[in-house]
Amino acid sequence: MRALEAAAERQLQIRRSIRASAIEDLTADTEAGREAWLLKSFDSEIAAWKKARIELLAEQARPPLEHAREDLLARRMERRQVEILHAAEVQEEEKRRIRHDQNRTDDWFQSRPAPWNRKRR
C-alpha cells in the first residue's frame, strides 16, 4: 500500500520535472524546442496516466488492508480477553488455595485441646 502511494508520488514528481523542462523548451523559440516540448508534453501525460493507475491500485488495495487490520485488532482483543480471564482464574485459584490452607490450619488449631482444659500432671 505504502509502496503504491510512494510510486504515485514519484510519478507526480516526474510529471512536474517533465513539465518544467517542457516549458523551458517551449520558450526556446526553436523548432527543435517545440518538438521537444511536444514529446515532453506526451511524457507528462503518460506520467499522469501512470499516477492515476497507481492511485487506483492503491484504492483497490485499501479495503483488504482495512479488513485485515480489523481482523488483527479483533484477534488482539480476543487474546487480551483470554489473558485477562486466565489471570483472573489464576488469582481465584490462589485465593482458593490460601482459603483452603487457612481452613486446614484453623481445623488443626480447633482440634487441639484448649490450654485451660489440659490436664496437669
Secondary structure by P-SEA (a helix, b strand, c coil): caaaaaaaaaaaaaaaaaaaaaaaaaacccaaaaaaaaaaaaaaaaaaaaaaaaaaaaaaaaaaaaaaaaaaaaaaaaaaaaaaaaaaaaaaaaaaaaaaaaaaaaaaaaacccccccccc
